[in-house]
């Protein structure tokens, strides 16, 4: 059954998604289908690529942070990731994201 939700543990900084809470440190617990996890992995992959682009771009000092397209991509992907985690997360995850005060930055389902 592809639509069956499974429990996952998310480490937001590294973009790590694990099925077991003991595999590595984690920030959020979510329940997601295989398709939802695939979407979240794609967002984390896009951020990984944006981080590398940012690393190389950082060696070109004449573009300020707020004018750099790479940073926009990274920031937008972080908002997507937090939005997905909020929508899929348990009560503790939802409360934590609410307390971060970033909910007004994106629309939840």
N, C-alpha and C positions, 0 to 999 in steps of 0.2 A: 504494500500500500504506500504510494508515494505521498499522499496527503496526510499521512500520520505524522504528528508532531513529536519531536524528540527533544530532550533537554540538552542544551549546549552551554558551555562556559566561555565567556568572551574576555579577552585581555585587549582592551581598546588601544593602548599605546603601541603594541607590537602587531595588532591585527590578528592575534592568534585565536582560533576557534577550536575548542576541545570538547569531547564528549564526556570526559571524566574530570571531576573537580580536583583530583589529586595529581593530574599530569603536570600542571604548571600554575603559577599565580593567575588569578582571574579577577575581573571587576564586576561582571554582570552575568546573571543566569537568565537564559531565555528558553522558550519552547518554539521550535520552528520546523517547518517541513523541509524536505531536501531542496526544493526550489528556492525557498526563502534563504537558506544557508548559502546556496550558490550565489544569490544576489548579494548577500553580505560579503562573501569572499571576493566578489568582483569589486566591490567598493574598496575593500582593504587592499586589493591588488593595485587598483588605480592610485591609491594613496602611496603605496610603496614606490610606484613608478614616479609619482610627483615628487616624492622625497629625493630620489636620485636626480631628477631634473633640477630640483632646487639646490642640491649640493653642487652640481656643476655650474649652475647659474650664479651661485653665491660668489664665484670667482670672477664675476663680471660686476664690479662695484657700482656702475653708474645707473643701475635700475633699482629704485627704492622698493621696499617690500610691498607697499600698498599699490604699486603699479605693475607688479609682477604677476602675469597670468598663472604661473605655476602655483603660486600661493592661493589664488582664487580657487583653482581646481582642488587643492588640498583642503581648504576650508569648507568648500561645498560638500566634498566627500565626507568630511567629519560630521557635518550636519546630517547628511544622509544616514551615516552609520548610527549616530545617536537617535535619529528618528526611528530607524528600524529596530534598534535595541529597545527603545521606549515602547513601541508597538508590540514587540514580541516578548518583552521582559516580564519577569515576575514582579510582584508588588514592590519589593525592595529596589529593583532596578528602576522602576517607574519613579519611585520617591526620590531616589538619588539624582536622577536626571532632572526632575522637577526642582530639586534644591539647587542644582547648578545654575538655574535661571536662564537656560538657553531655549526653553520651549517656545518662546515667542519668535525665535529665529527660524523655526520651521513649522509646518503644519502636520499634525498627527492624524492618523486615520480615525 
